[in-house]
Amino acid sequence: MTAELKPGTGSEPGGGQEQEPPAPRESDGWRILSYLIGGMALYGAAGWLIDHFTGLTVLFPIGMILGIGLSIALIIFRETRR
C-alpha cells in the first residue's frame, strides 16, 4: 500500500505551502515602460548610427525591433525571478 502525497499537508519539499506571487508595486508599470522605451531607444540609436555610416537603411528598424524584443525578455526574466 502506498501513501499519496496531498498538497498542503507538509509532506512535500519546502513545507508543502504554496507561495503566492508577490503583489504588484505602484512602480512596476513605470519600470516596465522605461525598459521598453529605453531598449527601443538604445538599440534604435545604435542601429541608426551604424545605418548612418554604412548606408544600410534597414538597420534602424531592426535595431528598434531588437531593442523591444530584448526589453520584453528582460521584463519576463526579472518578473519571474521575484
Order of alpha helices (4+ residues) and beta strands (2+ residues): alpha-alpha
